[in-house]
Amino acid sequence: MNPFERNRVLKTAEDVKRLAERLAKCPAVSRFDDGEDKEGWALASTFADIEQEFREFLDESLPKLAESEGEELTGLLFEIGVAFQHVLHHIIEHQRFYKYLVPEGTEVYGEPGKRG
């Protein structure tokens, strides 16, 4: 078992399903349901993906970053940016519950190091 798998909370599809079912019972979450699109499932999926990204960042990327220099350091910064982009995608586009965290019209994807 690799290091970031050891402490995972949402390890299996069944774990995600149980969380989605728990979230679906919460009126603050279910009010965002839209037909077949269930907010509990969107949030559970979001949390699972974000958990994986954060564990990889903490267990792999950050230690490498602390030891890297030159082109390797630059490459790691871009890899971390891709991971952060994935997290932002989940916060901005994948679910509705946390939409209030992001200004309307915010874009997730762009070129590293440039602001639009």
ZIVENUR-V154738 format. One record per backbone hydrogen bond with DSSP energy under -1.0 kcal/mol. CO is the residue of the C=O (numbers start at 1). NH is the residue of the N-H. E is the energy in kcal/mol with one decimal. If there is no record, write none. Layout:
BEGIN
<<CO NH E> <CO NH E>>
END
This chain:
BEGIN
<<2 5 -1.2> <2 6 -1.2> <5 8 -1.1> <9 11 -1.1> <12 16 -1.8> <13 17 -2.6> <14 18 -2.6> <15 19 -2.1> <16 20 -2.7> <17 21 -2.5> <18 22 -2.1> <19 23 -2.9> <20 24 -2.3> <23 26 -1.7> <26 29 -1.5> <26 30 -2.8> <27 31 -1.5> <29 32 -2.1> <30 33 -1.9> <34 37 -2.2> <37 34 -2.8> <38 42 -1.9> <39 43 -2.9> <40 44 -2.3> <41 45 -2.5> <42 46 -2.3> <43 47 -3.1> <44 48 -2.2> <45 49 -2.3> <46 50 -2.8> <47 51 -2.6> <48 52 -2.0> <49 53 -2.4> <50 54 -2.8> <51 55 -2.5> <52 56 -2.3> <53 57 -2.4> <54 58 -2.8> <55 59 -2.9> <56 60 -2.2> <56 61 -1.9> <57 62 -3.3> <60 64 -1.7> <61 65 -2.8> <62 66 -2.1> <64 68 -1.2> <69 73 -1.1> <70 74 -2.1> <71 75 -2.8> <72 76 -2.4> <73 77 -2.3> <74 78 -1.9> <75 79 -2.3> <76 80 -2.8> <77 81 -2.0> <78 82 -1.9> <79 83 -1.9> <80 84 -2.8> <81 85 -2.3> <82 86 -1.8> <83 87 -1.9> <84 88 -2.8> <85 89 -2.5> <86 90 -1.7> <87 91 -1.9> <88 92 -3.3> <89 93 -2.9> <89 94 -1.4> <96 99 -1.7> <98 101 -2.0> <99 102 -1.8> <103 106 -1.6> <111 114 -1.9>>
END
